[in-house]
Amino acid sequence: MYSEDLSNPSKREIHKLMKNGIKEQIEMKTAEQRKEFLDIEIDKRPIRTYPLGRDKHYRRYWFFRRDGRVFVQSPPDFKEWGYYQTKEEVDALIGSLNTKGEREKALKKQLQKYYHKICSELEKGGTETEEASTIPRSDRFRSPNDDPSAFLKYVNRWR
């Protein structure tokens, strides 16, 4: 019969112990506390990233916690990117979505679901600098006198 050596546990045994520890923590809490605990545990383990949703023009909206911004990916080839960097811009985006449309209704629901996480990450990102203001944004916030091909002049300075 197989005996577990606790002084030098294998990966499988470590996983088993972690799983049992999480189960014990979950069992001791109320339903609300369990939900919060599981949300925190899920956030610790980034598995895959899916877009928050799409708008009526089929633009994809993404939120990456590490970057602290809401990114927009434009069709048809999804090579053009823009982003929302401030809380006011995200509020304006949420307010501009039409809930009568199927895609925009789902996108608005997702943005509202993650609103507090998004806002806390936006605040961590700091204020917008002069250099960041030259980076292209979503066309929802583009002024009429902006050059629509300005994104082609962008140079990555992160090297």
Phi, psi and omega in degrees: 000148183276129177244143182274128176265105185286343179284334180221074185285149177277174179299321180296318180292321177299315178300317179298316179295318178296317181298316179295322178296318178294319178300317180297319179294323181291318183296331184278356187249161175286173182299318179296316180293323177298316180298314178299314181299315181293323176299318179295316180296322179293320179297331180288337185243087178289114183264302183208153179246128176246154177294152176295325180165192180228155175260188184294341178264012179066021174286137179269140178245129184236147171233117177250116183304322184295325182272336176070028177221161173262119183262150180236131180244121187265140175283173008274333183260359177057034177262343180270133180234147172220179179203163173248126188248339183244161179297322181296321178294320178293319177299318178295321178298311180299319179292333183274348182285135181270116183283354176282338178276142184296312182292316182290329177295315179294320179296316179298319179298316179293318179297321178290325180296318183260014186303314183293321177295316180298313182296321179293323178289325177295321179293324178294329183294342178088190182271161182282133179264172179298319180295320181291334182287344178274349180286139183296148179243179175296149182287355175293334182248014181280132178281158185299332182269004175287145178284121182295341179258021182297332180297337179289338182270357183292137178238129180284120183254017184272001184291000000 
